[in-house]
Amino acid sequence: MAPTHVLRCCQRGLAWIPVIFIALVVCWSYYAYVVELCIFTIPSIGEQIVYLIFFHLSFVMFVWSYWKTIFTKPANPSKEFCLPKAEKERYEKEERPESQQEILWRAATSLPLYTRTGAGAIRYCDRCQVIKPDRCHHCSACDMCVLKMDHHCPWVNNCVGFSNYKFFILFLAYSLVYCLFIAATVLQYFIKFWTLCRRKSAENCPKNELPDTHAKFHVLFLFFVAAMFCISILSLFSYHLWLVGKNRSTIEAFRAPVFRTGSDKNGFSLGFRKNIAQVFGDQKKYWLLPVFTSQGDGVTFPTRLVNADAEQATVTLHPEPDKSAAEVPVSPLSESQNRLLSNDQHANNIEDHLANNTLKSAESETITISMESES
């Protein structure tokens, strides 16, 4: 027991190395820019003031969003997704997967679940012993189920999910702004110092050249580091902006969620504007601030409920040979879902959905989730 505990503590300690590395780089960049560049290198007082004001604005927002991303605890499934004690004991005693699924199907009748496993079964985490809500996944690094899990990021030593996804996007945005500002303002002095370094002696330098001091090494490396981080962060930030616009997580981008009608990579997409609002909220004045404004509760999410394509193959889920998926009722949209859908659209979705279920129950026991064209 003791060696396992020690090993886990060592793993947790080593996990902070990337965060410490980023913190050291940021601290050095602050010293190099403020002291070595603005104070010791830039001769104009007005230029110093302007640079320092904009630098500190980007620095504060960057550090604030980075801090929130690191120390915001990932959201976990609520107690309603845990099996009752009696059902849990029965589930653990059962050896047949069919019998275990029967227990899960009964427990899931009152839960707002739309997604399934690839085989059409209820998504259950044996490690956390909870029925997984839609878009919830188990993080092996954090050893917990995380609501709307996107990925585990070693650079923040935290799992990025529903509770801190907005903070992560802002962290990428402000780190990109921070690096771009440094690279743009340092460029002219980088060129002058680079030219100075190629001269044999200071006597050969024109009078308008900068003096050959130790500040040149900080300025040269500052530009290289800022440019290097700019390139890497820009690609990652662009990718996550694309994910937000499509209302997908990184996991869903690689493996499409499976609904009752089959897999659908756009199953949670509500249109570009509503996809953005789901992450950043309704009030645009808070979009650029690292404060939590994401819509919903992280447990239930609106899906596109319209008539299914007639050419699309319909998947009927059978938890056991004599039990069809039609016996599992479709849960109504929650209050968090209603916030994302306009009143007219929401009414139309419910009307279409109920009409579709009535027709389907008269013809077959197949449940379909209809999808609305993406705006």
N, C-alpha and C positions, 0 to 999 in steps of 0.2 A: 504493500500500500504506500509506504513512504517513498520508494523510488519513483512510483507513478506520480505522486504529488509533486515531488521535486522536479520531475521532467516537465510537468504541466506548468509549473512556476517559471521554469527556464524558457519554455516556449512563449509564455506571455511576456516575459521580459525582452526576449529577442524580437518580438513583434513590434516593439516600440522603436527599433533601430531606424526604419525608414522615416518615421515621424521626427525623431531627433535629428536625422540628417537634414530634412527639410527645414527644421527650426534653425539649425546652425547656418545653413545657406542664407536663410532670410535675415538672420541677425548680421551676418557678414555683409550682405547686400545693403542693409540699412546703414552700417558704418561706412562702407565704401562710397555710397552715394551722398550721404549727408555730410560726412566729415571730409573724406578725401576729394570728392568732386566739387560739391557746392562750396565748402568753406576754403579748401586749400587750392583749388584749381580755377574755378570760375571767377574772373576778375570783376564782373559787373554785379553790383548789389541788387539791382532790379531783377536781373536774370536769376540770381540766387533765390530771391523771395518767391518768384513765380514757380520755379522748379520745386522748391520745398513745400509750397502749399499743395500743389497737385500730387506730389509724391506722397505726402502724408495722408491725403484723402484716399488714394488707391491702396496705400499700405494698411490703413485702419480697416477698410472694407474687406481687404484680402485676409487679414488676420482674424477678423470677426467671423467671417463665413467659414474659414478653416477650423477655427475653434468650435463652432457650432456643429460642423460635420463630424469632428472627432468625438465630442463629448455628449452628443445627443444619443440616448439609448435607443436601440432598434425596438420598434413596436412588435409585440407578440400577440398571438391569438388570445381572445378573451376566454373566460371559463366556460361559456356556453358551447365551445367547440371541444371541450373535454368530455369523454364518455362518462356517464354516471358510474358510480362505484360498482354496482351490480353488473352492468353491461361490460365494464372494463375487466372484471374478474372472469366473466364468461368468455370474453375475447381472448384473454391470455391463456385460458384452459383449452380453447379450441385449437385443434391441430390442422383441420382442413381449411384451406383458404376460402372455399365456398361458404362455409359456416361463419367465418370471420367477416366476410363481406356482407352476409345477411344481417349481422349485428350492426355493421356500419351503415347499411342502407336504412335500417330502422331509426338509428340515431340521427341520420341526416335529413329525415323528413321535415323537421322543423327548422332547418338551417338554410340560410340564403346561399346555396351552392349552385353554380352553373358549370364549373369545369370538372373534368374527370381525368383519370390516368389514360395513357394511350390505349389500354385494354378496356376502357369504359368503367373502371371501378372507382370507388370513393377514394380520394386522396387522403391517406392516413400516415402520420409520422410515428413510427414505433419508438423512436428515440425520445420525443417529447410527449408521446401518447396523447395526441390531439388530432382531430380531423382538420385538415388543412383548409383554411378559407381560400377563396379564389385569389390567385396570384401570390399566394404564400408559399415559401420554400424553406427548407432546412439548410442553415449555414453550418458547415462542418467546422469552420474556424471559430465562430462564435458559439457553436454547440447549442443552437436554439432555432426555432422556427421564426422567420421574420416576415412581417406583413409587406406585401408588394416588394419582395426582395429584388434588387437590381443586380448587385454583385458585392463581393467582399473586397474592399480596397485596402491593400497593405500600406499605402501612403497616408491613410488616415487611421489605420489600425481599427477599423470599424466596418460594420456591415451597412451598406447603403440601401435604404429601403424607404417605406412610406414616411417614416418620421423625419428623415433627414435628406431626402432626395433633392428637395429645393435648395437646401444648404450646399449640397455637393455641386449642383449646377452653378450656384453663385460663386462657390469656391473656384471652380474652373474659370468662370468669367472674370472674376477680379484678379486671379493670378495671371491670366492672359493680359489684362489691362496693365497690371503692375509690371510685367516683363516688357510689354510693348513700350510703355512710357520710358522705362529705363533705357531700353535699346535705342529709342528715337532721340532722347536727349543726350545720351552719352556718345552717339555716333560721331559728331564733329570733333569731340575731344579724343575719341579713339583714333581717328584718322591723324590728328596732330601728334599724338603720342607715338603712334605707329611710325610716322615719318621721323620723329625724333629718335626713336630707337635704332633706326637704320643709319644714323649719322655717327661718325667716329667720336666726335667731341662736341661739347656745348659751344665752342668758339665758332664752329661752322654754321650754327643755327642763326637764322635771321632774328631781328629784334622782336618781331611779332610772334615768334614761336614760344610755346610753353616751356618753363624751366624743367630741367631733367631732375625730377624728384621721385621719391618712392611712391607718390600718388599715381604715377603712370602705370605701375603694375596692377594696382587695384582697378583703375579705369579700364585697362585692357582686358583683364579677366572678367570684370563686371559686364562688359559688352558681350563677351563670348558666352558667359553663363546665361544672360538674359535671352540672347538669340537662340541658344540651344533649348531652353525651356519653352520659348515661344513656339517653336516648331512642334514640339511634342504635345504641348497643351492644346494648340489650335486644332490638331486632328481629333483629339479626344473630346474637346468641347463641341466641335462640329457634329461628331457622331451622336453625342447625347442630346443635342438640340434636335437632331433628326428623330431620335427616339421619342422625345417629348411631343413633337408634332404628330407622330404616329400613335402615341399613347401605348408604347411598348416598353418593357423593361429589357435589359441586356439578355436575360434568360429567355424571354419570349421572342427576342430577335433571332436567337439561335434555335429555339424549339417552340413552335407555335402552340398556344394553349389549346386544349382539347375540350370542346363543348359537347352537348348531347347530339349535335348534328355532325360532329367530327372536328378536326383541327381547323382553326381559323386565325391567321396571324393578325387580322384586323377586327377581331371580335370585340375588343374594348374601345375601339376608335369611335369617337363621337363627332369628328370633324376637327379641323385644325384649331379653331379658336377655343372650342370647349376642351380639347386636349390640353392646350396651354393653361386654361383656367383650372383644370383639375390638379395641376402641379403648383401653380403660382397663386391661385385664388381669384376671386371676383374683383377685388379692389386693386387697380393697377398701381396705386401709390405705394403699395407694400411689396411690389414685385422685386425691386432692387435691394430690399432690406432682408438680411438673414433672420427673419422672424417667421414662425410657422403660420402659413396661410393656406396650405393645401386643403382641397375640398375632400369631404368624405370622412370615413372612420377607418379606412385601411382594410376593412373586412368585406364590405360589399361594394361592387362597382357596376355602373350602368353598362349594359350590353346592347348591341344593336338588335332590337326585337322587331323584325318585319318578316314578311313572307320569305321562305327559303327558296333558293333557285331550284326550279323544277329539274334542271339537268344535273344538279348536285346530288350525289348519292347520300341517302339518308341512313344514319347509323342508329340502330335500335340497341339499347343497352339492356342486357339481361344479367342482373346480379346472380341469379341462379336459374336453373332450367325452368321452373314454374313461376318465376317472378320477373315481370317486365319492368322497364324503366318508367312506364306510364303510371305505376303505382306510387312513384315518388312525386309529390306535388311540387309545382313550380312556385317558389317563394316570391311574394310580392316585392316590388322595389322598395328599398329602405328610404328613410328621410335623406340620407347622404346622397343617394342616387337622384332623388327628386331635385336637389339643388343644381345638379348638372344639366338637367333636361328642362327645357322651357315648358310652360304649362300646356300649350297647344300640342307640342311634339310629344310630351309625356302622355297626354290623353289619347292621342292617336296611337302611340305605341301600345298602351294597355288595351285599347279597343281591338287593335289588330291581333295582339297576342291572345286575348281571350277568344276572339272569333276563330283564330287558327286552332286553338286547343279544342274548341267545340267541334269543329269539322274533323279534326284528326281523331278525336275520341269516338266519333260515329263511324269512321271508316277503318281505323286500325288503332293499335295501342302504341304507335310511334310518337315520340315527343320530338318536336323540332324547335329550334331557336331561330327565329327569323332575324334578318339583318337589314338595317337601313342603310341606304346609299350614303357614303361618307361625304359630308359637305366640305 
